Amino acid sequence: YLSDMPSLASRLSRVEPSATIAIANKARTLKAKGIDVLSFSVGEPDFATPTHICEAAKRAIDEGATRYTAAHGTPELRAAIATRSFERRGVKSKPTDVVVSVGAKHTLYNIATALFEEGDEVIIPSPHWVSYPAQVLLAGAQPVHIMTSEANGFRLSPDQLRGALTENTKGVILCTPSNPTGSAYSEEQLKALAEVLKASDCWIIVDEIYGELVYGDFEQKSLLTVAPELRDRIIVVDGVSKTYAMTGWRIGWMIAPEPVAKACAKIQSQSTTNPTSCAQAAALAAVAGPSNAVSAMRAAFEKRRSIIIDGLNKIDGISATMPDGAFYAFANVSELVGRSFEGRTLASDLELCDFLLDEARCAFVPGTAFGAPGYLRISYAASEAQIAEGLRRVREAVSRLT
């Protein structure tokens, strides 16, 4: 016998494990030991899935929804998604343009597999969600990171986009509202980017998973709405996880030009096959049902947003701008990096996160994970009491730094 184990695929060396999951796992380990840890690290609403959605899933099981469906989703759900998208975006889509997958992350993975290959470049504004570049790399393509600035609201400018486009650009990924920053693009800003993209023939992937969670006077617009002339190259990604507090149900989808939808349906037929049948029934109830629970969650998030931003700005060495949407504060902690605790210098935002987990018993995600060293992503998908206690703990811990 040969004693050496066969090698793993070389593509695995291109990516790192998800930092958000790693932080969450460390926090869970501490909690399992009986340590009181407040988690602000995972992008998951703390509300229960609305009752009518859960009841729809129960009925579906009782009525026999325990078998395979079409690989790309039930006809009823795809039709409801197309209808709901028209109501939100004002652009008609056919059910054949819709592919339902096992969460929006799976949708994005299918898209990367269908579109990108060796030699392709994919433009990703930073700070970025951790899985965008990983999925591009796994497809064999090269992420092209464009660093945005806090001064510009963490938004990609038309000049930055124009300067990054090359003959090898195969795709551009936009997330609005953004994970991790909460920033979003206005109608005029999207139009300006669309003008630049008219000169390219690349695919435009717009992640709108947080699109119904915007606050204040901000008006959410889709690139599909403001640039219908680009619709043959626009792929919208959405799902039920954030809007309806359904992260564990794992239902996401794309609305894409039909050739892309067919390609992704083919890929899915050879990987997961269909999303869970009863979860699709739940998603149908969410998309086609009443929205009063969503309005209540949005109001709660908006109130928490004000509490956490105000509180962060009162802590020495931390500042945070008001996000337009999602449920994240992206706090600038660059003044804290380099400070010391008990003789140990906190040389990075990663070390600062470890310090806050150990000393404040609060879990955050370092900005480095999102391509933005010197920041922390802080989820305010937590109760007002938890936010207040977290702010108190962080304030006390930071006061002990020298």
N, C-alpha and C positions, 0 to 999 in steps of 0.2 A: 504493500500500500504506500501511496505518497502521503506524507504526513502533513503537508501544507494545505491549508484550506484554499479553495479557488478564490480568485480576487472578486471584489465588488466592482460594480460599474464605475468607470472613471468619472462619470457625470456627477456622482455624489460629492466629489471633492470641490465642486464649484460652489456649493451652497453651505450655509451654516444653519443649525437648528433655529427655530423661531425663538427670538429673545423674549417675546411676550409670554410664550408658553413656559419658557425656562423660569422666568420670575414667578409666574403663577404657581409652578410646581414647587419652588422653594418655599413660597408662602404657605402652600398646603402642607408641606412637610412640617413646618413650624406649628401650624394649627393642630396637626395630628398629635403633636407632643404636648398639647394643651396650652400653647402660647397664644395669647390674644393678638392676632395680626389683623390689621385693617387692610383690605386689598383694594387698591385703586389702579390695578394693572391690566385687568381684562376688559375688553370692549364688549360688555354684556349688560343689557338693561337689567335692573334689579327687580323689575315688576313681574308678576305672574302673567303668563299668556292669557289673554282675555277668555272669559268663560265660554262664549259662543263658539270660539275656535276649538277649544278642547272638546266641547260637546259634539262638534261636527266630526272630529276624529273618532270619537267613541261610536257614533252612529255608523260611520263608515265601516268600522271593524265589525259591528253587529250585522251589517248588511253585506259582509263578505269581501270588503276591500283589503284582502290579505294576499293577493296574488300579483303577478307581474302586470305592469301597465305598459303602454308604449314607452320605448326607451327614453324618448325626449319629453315625456310627461303626458298626462291625460288630456284628451281634446278639450274637456270642460275647463281645466285649469289654464291651458294655453290660450283659449278664447277669452277667459276672464282677464288674464294678464294683458292681452292685446287691447281689450276694452278699457281697462284701468289706465294703461299707458296713454291711450288717446285722450282720456279725461285729464290726465296730468300734463301731457306734453303737447297735445293738439296736433299730433302727427299720427296718421292711421298706420297700423301695422296689422299684418295677417297672423293668424295662429301659426302658420308655417314659418314665420320669422322668429318664433319663440322656441327656446330649448330650456327645459326645466332640469336643473341639476341638483346635486347633493350639497347645496349651499353655494353662495356666491364665489367662495374660494375655488370650489370645483369648477364653476363656470369659467373663471379666469384661467384655470389650468387647461381646460379644454381649448380655450381660445389660443393660448400660447402654443399648445401642441399643434393646432390646426394651421396657425399662421406663420410661426417663426422657425428659422433653421439657421445652420451655420452661415456666417457672413452677414446676417441681418443685424441691424441696430434698432434698438427700441428706446425711445426717449422717455425718461421717467423724472418728473420734477421731484426734488427733495426739499424738505423731509417727505419721505414716502412710506407707505405701508410695507411692512417687512417682506411680504410674499411676492410683490411685483418683480423685483430683480431676481429673486430665487427662481421663480417660474420661467422667466426669460432665459436664465442660464441653463436650467434643466432642458429647455428646448434647443439649446445649442447656440442661441443668439447672444448678443452683447448688450447689456443695459448701458445707456448713456445718461448719466445723472446730471441734472441741471440744478444747482443749488439756488433756491430762492432765499429771500431775506425777510427777517421779521419786520423790517421797515416797510416792505412792500406787501405786508400781510401774508407772507409765505405763498405768494401767487406767481406763477410763471408769466413773464412778460412776453409780449410779441417779439421784441428784439432778441431775447434769450432763445425763444423757439426758433426764430429765423436762423440764428447763428448755429444752432445744433442740427438742423436738417441737412442731410447729405443724400447722395444717390443710394446709399445703403440703408437709409431709414425705412424700416418696414412698418413701424408702429409708434404711436404716441399714447401714453396712458395718463389720463386725468382722473382725479378723484375729487368730487365736489358735492357736498362738503367733504373736507379732507379728514382722513385718519393718517397722521396723528394730530394735525394742528387745529382742526375745526374750521379752517378758513374755507371760503367758497367764492366762486366766480360770479359776478353780476352779469346781467344780459350784455352790457356793453363790453365787458372784459372778454366774454366768450366770443362775441362778434369779432373783436380784434384778433383773437387767436385763430378764428375761422378764416379770416382774410389771409393770414400767413399760410394756413394749411391748404388753401386753394392751390398754391403753387407746388404742392407735393402730391404724390399718389399713394401715401402711406395709409394704413388703417388707423382709425381713431377710436380708442377704447375708453369709454367714459363710465367710471364706477360711480353710481348714484345710490349706493346702498343706504346712505344717510340722507337722501334727498327730501324726505318728509320730516326731518328733524332740523328745522331752521328756526331762528328766534328773532325777536325784535322786529325791526322794519325790513329785514333782509327778505327779498323775494327770490325764491329758488327758480332757476330756469335751467332747462336742459339744452345742451349743444344741439340735440336733435331738433329742438324747437326753433332756436335762433339761427341755425344754419342748415335748413332743409336741403339746400343744394349739395350738401355733403353726405346726405343720408345713405348713399350707396357705399360709403366707407366708414360709417359710424356704427359702433357696436355698444349698446347700452347694457350695463350690468346692474342688476337689482336683486331684491329678495325680501323675505319676510323677517329675517333675523332681528334687525335693529328696530324697525318701525313697529312691529307687533310683539316684541319681546319673545321671539321664537328661535333663539340661537340653537337650541338643542334639537329642533325639528329638522334642521338641515335642508332647507329649500331655498334655492336661488335660481336665477335665470338670466338669459341674455335675450335682447331684442336686436336682431342682426339682419343684414341683407341675407336673403334666402340661401345663396350658395354657402355662406359661412355657417348658417344654422344647420344646413344639411351635413356639412363637414363635421361639425361638433357633435351632431346626433350620431354620426357614424362612429366617431371616437368613443362616445359614451356607450354605444351598443357593445363595444368590445372591452369596456372597463367595468363600470358599475351596473350597466343596464339602467333600469329606471330608478328614480328616487323612490323612497318608501311610499307605498300606496296610501296608507292612512294619513301620512304627513302631507301628501298632496291634497287630500280632502280638507285637512286643516288649513292649508294655504289658500284653497279656494274660498273657504269661509272668511279668511282674513281679507283677501283682495276684493271679494264681491260683497262683503258684509258691512255692518255699521262701523263708523270710525270714531265714535265718542271716546273709546278707551285710548286711542292714539292721541286724540286731542288732550286728554288728561295727562298722559305721559309727557307729551311735549311741554305742557305748562309746568309740570314738575321739574323737568330738565332745565327749562329756562330760569326758574327760580334758583335752582342749585348752581347754575352757571354764574349768576351774580354773586352768590355767597362764596363760591370757591375762588373766583377771580379777585374779589375784594380781599378775601383772607390771605391769599398768596402774596398780594402786593403789599401786605402789612408785615411780611416776614423779611428780616434783614437778609439781603443777598439774593432774593428771589423776586422776579417780576413776571407778569403774564398779561398778554393782551386779550381782549374780549373776542372769543370765537363766534363765527356766524352760525355754526350748526354742529351736528354730531353731538358727542357728550365727552369731549376731551378738552382739558386745559393743557397748553404746551408751554411749560414754565421755563423761563430763562434762569439757569442756575450757574452761569459761568462765573459769577462772583464767588460762589462757594467752592468751585473746583480750585484746588491748591491750598485750601485751608486744612488745618490739622485737627486730629482728635487723639488725645493721649499719646502724642508723639508720632502718630502715623499720618502722613500727608495723603489727602484724598486727591489723587492725581487725575481723576477723570470722573465723568458723570456715572460710569459704571460703579466705581468705588463709592461714590456718593450714594447711589441706590443701595448698595450693600450696607453702608453706614445707617441709612434711614430704616432699612429693614431690621437691622440688628438693634439699633438704639431707640428708634421711634415706633418700631413694630408697624410700619406702614410700607406697603409694596407699591412701587412705581416702576415704570419702564424707562431705561436710559435713552436719551435722544440718539445716542450712537447707533442704536438698533434701527433707527429710521434715517440714518445718514446725517444726523444733526447733533454732533457732540456739543455738550454744554447745556442741554435741555433735558427735561423730564416730561414724559406724557403721563398725565394724571386724569384718570377717568372719574367723572362726576356722576356716573351711573351708580349712585350710592345714596343712602338716606341723608337727610339734612343733619341728623344727629351724628352719623358716621363722618360726614365731611367736617363738621365742627370739631369732633374729637381728633380727627386726623390732622387738621390744621394746628390744633393745640399741641399735639405730640411733635409735629415737625418744627414748630416754633421753639419748643423747649429743647429739642435735640440740636437744632442749628445754633442756638445760643451758647452751646458748649464747644463750638468750634473756635479755633484760634487762628 
